[in-house]
Amino acid sequence: MATSPETTKLERYNSYLRRVNNTKLLAASSKLLFRATLLIALVLVFVFTINYPPIGGDGNFLNAPMHTPNFLSAAFYGSGASWEKQVRHSSTPRRPNGFSVLVTGAAGFVGTHCSLALKKRGDGVLGLDNFNSYYDPSLKRARQKLLSRHQIFLVEADLNDTPMLNKLFDIVPFTHVLHLAAQAGVRYAMQNPQSYVASNIAGFVNLLEVAKAANPQPAIVWASSSSVYGLNKENPFSERDRTDQPASLYAATKKAGEEIAHTYNHIYGLSLTGLRFFTVYGPWGRPDMAYFFFTKDILQGKEISIYKTPEGKEVARDFTYIDDVVKGCLGALDTAQKSTGSGGQKHGPAQLRVYNLGNTSPVPVGRLVSILEGLLGVKANKRVITMPRNGDVPYTHANVTLAHKDFGYKPTTDLAAGLRKFVKWYVGYYGVQPRVKKENDVELPAPESSHA
Ligand SMILES: NC(=O)c1ccc[n+]([C@@H]2O[C@H](COP(=O)([O-])OP(=O)(O)OC[C@H]3O[C@@H](n4cnc5c(N)ncnc54)[C@H](O)[C@@H]3O)[C@@H](O)[C@H]2O)c1
């Protein structure tokens, strides 16, 4: 059928309209796509922001499992020529045949003291810590300042940050790792169990993975805990006693660490030494530990709870002064043999050890409180209650024969002398008006027999 000029015009007009509509539709969908992309980007930024540092269910910043974006950011910030220079400088030993030690948990209580002692004798020390908020991070920052005054550089990163760990091992041929970073504390495990798994198991495995692949492989000395003895009935606790009855998740993760250490020693030839610390105390200590918060509460006139066992006995601890533990850590590092593997391949059997580091004289918690009362010149407001089922054990008591035989470990500070040093630091650090008596004025209560 022939088409009239009018029909042709109409068709052209319709096709023009379709083109216009298509263009409009395209423009509208591009706008929509652009907006959707923007929205997704904003959501991602928001998610990453709230996850760094991670916040736990109870609202605290926690040592919870970390996500890749955090690691990217840690590795990103830890870069640049001046950063690498600091890492190298801090790790370089200043004595002949000195060690180059990576200290994890260096902003922690034991980590700070060990780092200072190593640096003092001429070893190179590089610290690593994630500064989590399990307890007041400002105390960790103050320890960091102290380390920095002694030319010890601290890398802020998580144990699970593989790129960062790889980077550090690329820059520095560490001879040793003193691995102290962990989620500590027995009672907190009921509140935030995942933080124990993230740091004490996943974090430890990550560190071992990086160390086993390093060339040279470092020798590793790491912190286990007296808590692995759990419900052990032998007394004093010896390394040969059973450790398959942990009373807390914390203890279970430390016990898992000992088994994991066995595996990495067996497969990859890593030299591994586990140290079972017994209730370490002293200046720059941990605010979550009884001697620390008792001091705070006694000074503030608050009531303190002293636990007794369900049988009515006093709870006792083998309190070990920090300087003794530091000597034990250095002794273990000095006697650690080299790892036998390289680049993930084992070339022969390697050393695998476990030692108790305690004080060998348990003291009932009631006596700890009497000593603090004497030192602070304040009477405590005490309440004796039956120990709740929270992971605590009734007593601890170390047999340290093995550590003495292998590296001369011999604790020399008794609880009264150690607490005096702690209280002196405490009143200075927190600016408490010192009612602390001088050495000769202090009336200490008569020694009591221990329960352990
Ligand atoms: N103090 C004791 O009485 C005692 C007793 C037995 C065992 N230990 C063990 O000794 C070690 C040191 O204890 P401490 O008293 O100095 O504790 P601490 O909490 O003061 O120090 C541990 C440090 O590790 C850091 N950290 C935790 N998880 C980390 C992670 N995933 N990545 C990087 N850093 C992380 C923390 O920020 C902290 O600064 C720990 O392994 C602890 O379990 C301590």
The ligand as an SDF file (V2000), in Angstrom:
LIG
                    3D

 44 48  0  0  0  0  0  0  0  0999 V2000
   50.0840  -10.7400   84.1360 N   0  0  0  0  0  0  0  0  0  0  0  0
   49.8620  -11.9730   84.5380 C   0  0  0  0  0  0  0  0  0  0  0  0
   49.6650  -12.2350   85.7090 O   0  0  0  0  0  0  0  0  0  0  0  0
   49.8580  -13.1130   83.5570 C   0  0  0  0  0  0  0  0  0  0  0  0
   49.6950  -14.4260   84.0500 C   0  0  0  0  0  0  0  0  0  0  0  0
   49.6920  -15.4740   83.1560 C   0  0  0  0  0  0  0  0  0  0  0  0
   49.8740  -15.2360   81.7990 C   0  0  0  0  0  0  0  0  0  0  0  0
   49.9980  -13.9560   81.3420 N   0  0  0  0  0  0  0  0  0  0  0  0
   50.1920  -13.7510   79.9020 C   0  0  0  0  0  0  0  0  0  0  0  0
   51.3000  -12.9050   79.7150 O   0  0  0  0  0  0  0  0  0  0  0  0
   51.1160  -12.0680   78.5850 C   0  0  0  0  0  0  0  0  0  0  0  0
   51.2910  -10.6140   78.9780 C   0  0  0  0  0  0  0  0  0  0  0  0
   50.3200  -10.2990   79.9700 O   0  0  0  0  0  0  0  0  0  0  0  0
   50.1530   -8.8490   80.5520 P   0  0  0  0  0  0  0  0  0  0  0  0
   49.8140   -8.9960   81.9820 O   0  0  0  0  0  0  0  0  0  0  0  0
   51.2830   -7.9930   80.1640 O   0  0  0  0  0  0  0  0  0  0  0  0
   48.8260   -8.4080   79.7790 O   0  0  0  0  0  0  0  0  0  0  0  0
   48.4630   -7.0380   79.0530 P   0  0  0  0  0  0  0  0  0  0  0  0
   47.0280   -7.1210   78.7210 O   0  0  0  0  0  0  0  0  0  0  0  0
   48.9290   -5.8870   79.8690 O   0  0  0  0  0  0  0  0  0  0  0  0
   49.3400   -7.1160   77.7240 O   0  0  0  0  0  0  0  0  0  0  0  0
   48.9150   -7.7340   76.5440 C   0  0  0  0  0  0  0  0  0  0  0  0
   49.0260   -6.6960   75.4150 C   0  0  0  0  0  0  0  0  0  0  0  0
   48.7030   -7.3520   74.2050 O   0  0  0  0  0  0  0  0  0  0  0  0
   47.9390   -6.4710   73.4050 C   0  0  0  0  0  0  0  0  0  0  0  0
   47.1130   -7.2970   72.5280 N   0  0  0  0  0  0  0  0  0  0  0  0
   46.0990   -8.1200   72.8730 C   0  0  0  0  0  0  0  0  0  0  0  0
   45.6020   -8.7260   71.8010 N   0  0  0  0  0  0  0  0  0  0  0  0
   46.3220   -8.3040   70.7480 C   0  0  0  0  0  0  0  0  0  0  0  0
   46.2760   -8.5610   69.3540 C   0  0  0  0  0  0  0  0  0  0  0  0
   45.3570   -9.3760   68.8330 N   0  0  0  0  0  0  0  0  0  0  0  0
   47.1680   -7.9540   68.5450 N   0  0  0  0  0  0  0  0  0  0  0  0
   48.0830   -7.1050   69.0590 C   0  0  0  0  0  0  0  0  0  0  0  0
   48.1650   -6.7950   70.3690 N   0  0  0  0  0  0  0  0  0  0  0  0
   47.2920   -7.3890   71.2010 C   0  0  0  0  0  0  0  0  0  0  0  0
   47.1110   -5.6630   74.3830 C   0  0  0  0  0  0  0  0  0  0  0  0
   46.7470   -4.4040   73.8490 O   0  0  0  0  0  0  0  0  0  0  0  0
   48.0710   -5.5250   75.5700 C   0  0  0  0  0  0  0  0  0  0  0  0
   48.7700   -4.3070   75.5210 O   0  0  0  0  0  0  0  0  0  0  0  0
   49.7450  -12.4160   78.0500 C   0  0  0  0  0  0  0  0  0  0  0  0
   49.8970  -13.3740   77.0420 O   0  0  0  0  0  0  0  0  0  0  0  0
   49.0360  -13.0280   79.2400 C   0  0  0  0  0  0  0  0  0  0  0  0
   48.0220  -13.9080   78.8470 O   0  0  0  0  0  0  0  0  0  0  0  0
   49.9980  -12.8890   82.1950 C   0  0  0  0  0  0  0  0  0  0  0  0
  1  2  1  0
  2  3  2  0
  2  4  1  0
  4  5  1  0
  4 44  2  0
  5  6  2  0
  6  7  1  0
  7  8  2  0
  8  9  1  0
  8 44  1  0
  9 10  1  0
  9 42  1  0
 10 11  1  0
 11 12  1  0
 11 40  1  0
 12 13  1  0
 13 14  1  0
 14 15  2  0
 14 16  1  0
 14 17  1  0
 17 18  1  0
 18 19  2  0
 18 20  1  0
 18 21  1  0
 21 22  1  0
 22 23  1  0
 23 24  1  0
 23 38  1  0
 24 25  1  0
 25 26  1  0
 25 36  1  0
 26 27  1  0
 26 35  1  0
 27 28  2  0
 28 29  1  0
 29 30  1  0
 29 35  2  0
 30 31  1  0
 30 32  2  0
 32 33  1  0
 33 34  2  0
 34 35  1  0
 36 37  1  0
 36 38  1  0
 38 39  1  0
 40 41  1  0
 40 42  1  0
 42 43  1  0
M  CHG  2   8   1  16  -1
M  END
$$$$
